[in-house]
Amino acid sequence: MTLASTQTHRDSAGTQVAGIMIMCVAMLMLPLVDTVSKLLTQVASPLDVAIMRAWTQLIFLVPVVFVMRRQMRGNPVSVYTLVSGVLMAVVSVTLIGAFATLPIATAIAIFFIEPLLLTLLAGLMLREKPGPRRYIAVAIGLIGAIIVIRPNFVVFGPTVFLPVISAVAYALNMIVMRQATRSRTALSFQFGSAVCGAGVMVVVQLVMVLAHGASWMPFEGAPQSAYWMVLGGGALAALAFLLITTAFSKAEASILAPFQYLEIFGATMMGYLVFNNIPDAMTFLGTAIILGSGGYVFYRERALGKNTQKIASRFKRG
């Protein structure tokens, strides 16, 4: 291995670690967004909440794009962003619909078949080579997710399938994101996806108005506090998804997959703090397993970076 190739390998490992760290921050933010969404379903329909969240995400993303416009490279509106917009609309409507009935932690636990789907799809569609150890880490994380909340299909009925639909759509969106950010920056992609997603929601609202006589304005008659919650949730969601897009532009999808389990930890904590759902011993055990699986992947990346640094130092001494 030449010194130049060793440096490239080290830089790549450092970029992967940066992607992991960014992903962790985003995953700890998403439970806040989910909590706001669940609270809003008490005063509006899940579809109205999803529509307003899509619009506010776009509103908050516009000034970010203006300030960071020099980082906009590549066409922000393309087939990729259109597909992403549709997929994220499906994710938003189905997951918020689940929040209206299910506890947040239960919905997120069911949703987290997604990282396993993502790892499998990354190997099939992106030709990434996760390796058996990463597959094992993802599988162990999934076991931890099941331990955190044991989904009870008998109790909740068909509603439990909404997070499953959301998980499939989200995994496909991650694949689209990874493919798209090879030819455009994360900011360009996220802005295009937000525009297309908001456009899809406008079409959905139009269909609802024409077919069912729904109001043109979501949240009509809701208290003023609901609008402030919409703004706050939209701002958090815009930032979280921008961070996720950035993470996927820096690291392989199969590497990032286990770290998405951190959202379960946040969802469990928010369920306790906001909805008085007290975690039991099994929840803490499952959370430890989830964090352990992600930590193992992080350890492997750090070890790879240290090995390449040692090789580089040997070349320098030579």
C-alpha positions as CSV (number, residue, x, y, z in Angstrom):
1,M,0.0,0.0,0.0
2,T,1.4,3.4,-1.0
3,L,1.5,6.4,1.3
4,A,-1.1,8.2,-0.9
5,S,-3.5,5.2,-0.7
6,T,-3.0,4.9,3.0
7,Q,-3.8,8.6,3.4
8,T,-7.0,8.1,1.3
9,H,-8.0,5.2,3.4
10,R,-7.4,7.1,6.7
11,D,-9.5,10.1,5.3
12,S,-12.2,7.7,4.4
13,A,-12.3,6.2,7.8
14,G,-12.4,9.6,9.4
15,T,-15.3,10.6,7.1
16,Q,-17.2,7.4,8.2
17,V,-16.8,8.3,11.9
18,A,-18.0,11.9,11.2
19,G,-21.1,10.4,9.5
20,I,-21.7,8.2,12.5
21,M,-21.5,11.1,15.0
22,I,-23.9,13.2,12.9
23,M,-26.3,10.3,12.7
24,C,-26.3,9.9,16.5
25,V,-27.3,13.6,17.0
26,A,-30.1,13.3,14.4
27,M,-31.5,10.1,16.0
28,L,-31.6,11.8,19.4
29,M,-33.6,14.7,17.9
30,L,-36.2,12.7,16.2
31,P,-38.1,11.6,19.3
32,L,-38.7,15.3,20.1
33,V,-40.3,15.6,16.7
34,D,-42.4,12.4,17.3
35,T,-43.5,13.7,20.7
36,V,-44.8,17.0,19.2
37,S,-46.6,15.0,16.4
38,K,-48.3,12.8,18.9
39,L,-49.4,15.8,21.0
40,L,-50.8,17.4,17.9
41,T,-52.9,14.4,16.9
42,Q,-55.0,15.3,20.0
43,V,-56.3,18.4,18.2
44,A,-56.0,17.5,14.5
45,S,-56.0,14.5,12.2
46,P,-52.7,12.6,11.5
47,L,-53.0,13.7,7.9
48,D,-53.3,17.4,8.9
49,V,-50.3,17.0,11.2
50,A,-48.2,15.4,8.4
51,I,-49.2,18.2,5.9
52,M,-48.3,21.0,8.3
53,R,-45.1,19.4,9.2
54,A,-44.0,19.0,5.6
55,W,-44.8,22.7,4.9
56,T,-43.0,24.0,8.0
57,Q,-40.0,21.8,7.3
58,L,-39.7,23.5,3.9
59,I,-40.2,26.9,5.4
60,F,-37.4,26.5,7.9
61,L,-35.1,24.9,5.3
62,V,-35.3,27.9,2.9
63,P,-33.2,30.3,5.0
64,V,-30.7,27.5,5.6
65,V,-30.4,27.0,1.9
66,F,-30.0,30.8,1.4
67,V,-27.2,31.0,4.0
68,M,-25.4,27.9,2.8
69,R,-26.1,28.3,-0.9
70,R,-22.4,27.9,-1.8
71,Q,-22.7,24.3,-0.7
72,M,-25.5,23.7,-3.2
73,R,-24.1,21.5,-5.9
74,G,-26.1,19.4,-8.2
75,N,-29.7,19.7,-9.4
76,P,-31.9,19.9,-6.3
77,V,-35.0,18.8,-8.2
78,S,-34.7,15.4,-10.0
79,V,-36.2,12.0,-10.2
80,Y,-34.3,11.1,-7.0
81,T,-35.8,14.0,-5.0
82,L,-39.3,13.4,-6.4
83,V,-39.2,9.7,-5.3
84,S,-37.8,10.8,-1.9
85,G,-40.6,13.3,-1.5
86,V,-43.2,10.7,-2.1
87,L,-41.5,8.2,0.2
88,M,-41.2,10.7,3.0
89,A,-44.8,11.7,2.6
90,V,-45.7,8.0,3.1
91,V,-43.4,7.8,6.1
92,S,-44.9,10.9,7.7
93,V,-48.5,10.0,7.3
94,T,-48.2,6.4,8.4
95,L,-46.0,7.0,11.4
96,I,-48.0,10.0,12.6
97,G,-51.1,7.8,12.1
98,A,-49.5,5.2,14.4
99,F,-48.7,7.8,17.0
100,A,-52.3,8.7,17.2
101,T,-53.1,5.3,18.7
102,L,-49.9,3.6,19.8
103,P,-47.5,4.7,22.5
104,I,-44.5,6.4,20.8
105,A,-42.0,3.7,22.0
106,T,-44.2,0.9,20.7
107,A,-44.6,2.6,17.3
108,I,-40.9,3.2,17.0
109,A,-40.0,-0.3,18.1
110,I,-42.1,-1.8,15.3
111,F,-40.7,0.8,12.9
112,F,-37.2,-0.4,13.7
113,I,-37.4,-3.4,11.4
114,E,-36.2,-0.6,9.0
115,P,-32.4,-0.8,9.8
116,L,-32.4,-4.5,9.0
117,L,-34.2,-3.8,5.8
118,L,-31.8,-1.0,5.0
119,T,-28.7,-3.2,5.5
120,L,-30.2,-5.9,3.2
121,L,-31.2,-3.3,0.5
122,A,-27.8,-1.6,0.6
123,G,-26.2,-4.9,-0.3
124,L,-28.7,-5.6,-3.1
125,M,-29.2,-2.2,-4.6
126,L,-26.1,-0.2,-3.7
127,R,-23.6,-3.2,-3.9
128,E,-22.2,-2.2,-0.5
129,K,-20.4,-5.0,1.3
130,P,-21.4,-4.8,5.0
131,G,-19.7,-8.0,6.0
132,P,-20.9,-10.6,8.5
133,R,-20.0,-8.7,11.7
134,R,-22.2,-5.7,10.7
135,Y,-25.1,-8.0,9.8
136,I,-24.7,-9.6,13.2
137,A,-24.6,-6.1,14.9
138,V,-27.8,-5.1,13.1
139,A,-29.5,-8.3,14.0
140,I,-28.6,-7.9,17.7
141,G,-29.9,-4.4,17.6
142,L,-33.2,-5.6,16.3
143,I,-33.4,-8.1,19.1
144,G,-32.8,-5.2,21.5
145,A,-35.6,-3.3,19.9
146,I,-38.0,-6.2,20.4
147,I,-37.0,-6.4,24.0
148,V,-37.6,-2.7,24.6
149,I,-41.2,-2.9,23.5
150,R,-42.9,-6.1,22.8
151,P,-45.4,-5.2,20.0
152,N,-48.8,-6.7,20.8
153,F,-50.8,-7.1,17.7
154,V,-53.8,-8.5,19.6
155,V,-54.1,-5.3,21.7
156,F,-53.5,-2.7,19.0
157,G,-55.0,-4.4,15.9
158,P,-54.3,-3.4,12.3
159,T,-52.8,-0.1,13.4
160,V,-49.5,-1.9,14.1
161,F,-49.0,-2.3,10.4
162,L,-48.7,1.5,9.9
163,P,-45.1,1.5,11.3
164,V,-44.3,-1.4,9.1
165,I,-45.3,0.5,6.0
166,S,-43.4,3.5,7.3
167,A,-40.3,1.3,7.8
168,V,-40.3,0.0,4.3
169,A,-40.8,3.5,2.8
170,Y,-38.0,4.9,5.0
171,A,-35.5,2.2,4.1
172,L,-36.1,2.8,0.4
173,N,-35.7,6.6,1.0
174,M,-32.3,6.0,2.6
175,I,-31.2,4.0,-0.5
176,V,-32.4,6.8,-2.8
177,M,-30.6,9.4,-0.6
178,R,-27.3,7.5,-0.6
179,Q,-27.5,7.1,-4.4
180,A,-28.5,10.8,-5.0
181,T,-25.8,12.3,-2.8
182,R,-23.1,10.7,-5.0
183,S,-23.8,13.4,-7.6
184,R,-25.1,16.3,-5.5
185,T,-24.5,17.7,-2.0
186,A,-26.6,16.7,1.0
187,L,-28.1,20.2,1.1
188,S,-29.2,20.1,-2.5
189,F,-30.8,16.8,-2.1
190,Q,-32.6,17.7,1.2
191,F,-34.0,20.9,-0.3
192,G,-35.2,19.2,-3.4
193,S,-36.8,16.4,-1.3
194,A,-38.5,18.9,1.0
195,V,-39.9,20.8,-2.0
196,C,-41.2,17.6,-3.6
197,G,-42.6,16.3,-0.3
198,A,-44.5,19.6,0.3
199,G,-45.8,19.4,-3.2
200,V,-47.0,15.8,-2.7
201,M,-48.8,17.0,0.5
202,V,-50.5,19.8,-1.5
203,V,-51.8,17.2,-3.9
204,V,-53.0,15.0,-1.1
205,Q,-54.8,17.9,0.5
206,L,-56.4,18.8,-2.8
207,V,-57.7,15.2,-3.2
208,M,-59.1,15.3,0.3
209,V,-60.9,18.6,-0.3
210,L,-62.4,17.4,-3.6
211,A,-63.3,13.9,-2.5
212,H,-64.3,14.4,1.1
213,G,-65.0,18.1,1.5
214,A,-62.1,18.7,3.9
215,S,-60.9,22.1,4.8
216,W,-58.3,23.8,2.6
217,M,-56.5,24.9,5.8
218,P,-55.3,22.1,8.1
219,F,-55.7,22.7,11.8
220,E,-58.8,24.9,11.3
221,G,-60.3,25.6,14.7
222,A,-57.2,24.3,16.6
223,P,-55.9,26.3,19.6
224,Q,-53.2,28.9,18.9
225,S,-50.7,26.8,20.9
226,A,-51.0,24.0,18.3
227,Y,-49.5,26.4,15.6
228,W,-46.5,27.1,17.8
229,M,-46.0,23.4,18.3
230,V,-46.2,22.9,14.5
231,L,-43.5,25.6,14.0
232,G,-41.3,24.0,16.6
233,G,-41.8,20.5,15.3
234,G,-41.1,21.7,11.7
235,A,-37.9,23.3,12.7
236,L,-36.6,20.3,14.6
237,A,-37.6,17.9,11.7
238,A,-35.9,20.1,9.1
239,L,-32.6,20.1,11.1
240,A,-32.8,16.4,11.9
241,F,-33.4,15.3,8.3
242,L,-30.7,17.6,7.1
243,L,-28.3,15.9,9.5
244,I,-29.4,12.5,8.4
245,T,-28.8,13.4,4.7
246,T,-25.3,14.7,5.6
247,A,-24.5,11.5,7.5
248,F,-25.5,9.3,4.6
249,S,-23.3,11.4,2.3
250,K,-20.3,10.5,4.5
251,A,-20.8,6.9,5.5
252,E,-22.2,3.7,4.0
253,A,-25.9,2.9,4.7
254,S,-25.0,-0.4,6.3
255,I,-22.6,1.3,8.8
256,L,-25.2,3.9,9.8
257,A,-28.0,1.4,10.2
258,P,-27.4,0.3,13.8
259,F,-27.1,3.9,15.0
260,Q,-30.7,4.5,14.1
261,Y,-31.7,2.4,17.1
262,L,-30.7,5.3,19.3
263,E,-34.1,6.8,18.4
264,I,-35.7,4.0,20.5
265,F,-33.7,5.2,23.5
266,G,-35.0,8.8,23.0
267,A,-38.6,7.6,22.4
268,T,-38.5,5.7,25.6
269,M,-37.3,8.7,27.6
270,M,-39.8,11.0,26.0
271,G,-42.6,8.5,26.7
272,Y,-41.6,8.6,30.3
273,L,-41.2,12.4,30.6
274,V,-44.2,13.5,28.6
275,F,-46.7,10.6,28.7
276,N,-45.7,9.0,32.0
277,N,-44.8,5.7,30.5
278,I,-42.3,4.2,33.0
279,P,-39.6,2.0,31.4
280,D,-39.2,-1.4,33.0
281,A,-36.1,-3.5,33.5
282,M,-36.5,-5.2,30.1
283,T,-36.6,-1.8,28.5
284,F,-33.3,-0.9,30.0
285,L,-31.9,-4.3,29.0
286,G,-33.1,-3.8,25.4
287,T,-31.7,-0.3,25.3
288,A,-28.3,-1.5,26.5
289,I,-28.2,-4.1,23.7
290,I,-29.2,-1.5,21.1
291,L,-26.5,0.9,22.2
292,G,-24.0,-2.0,22.4
293,S,-24.6,-3.0,18.8
294,G,-24.1,0.5,17.5
295,G,-21.1,1.0,19.8
296,Y,-19.5,-2.1,18.3
297,V,-19.8,-0.8,14.8
298,F,-18.3,2.6,16.0
299,Y,-15.4,0.7,17.6
300,R,-14.7,-1.2,14.4
301,E,-14.5,2.1,12.5
302,R,-12.2,3.7,15.1
303,A,-10.0,0.6,15.0
304,L,-9.8,0.8,11.2
305,G,-8.8,4.5,11.4
306,K,-6.0,3.7,14.0
307,N,-4.7,0.9,11.9
308,T,-4.3,3.1,8.8
309,Q,-2.6,5.8,10.9
310,K,-0.1,3.2,12.1
311,I,0.6,2.1,8.6
312,A,1.1,5.7,7.5
313,S,3.5,6.4,10.3
314,R,5.6,3.4,9.3
315,F,5.9,4.8,5.8
316,K,7.0,8.1,7.2
317,R,9.7,6.5,9.3
318,G,10.8,4.5,6.2
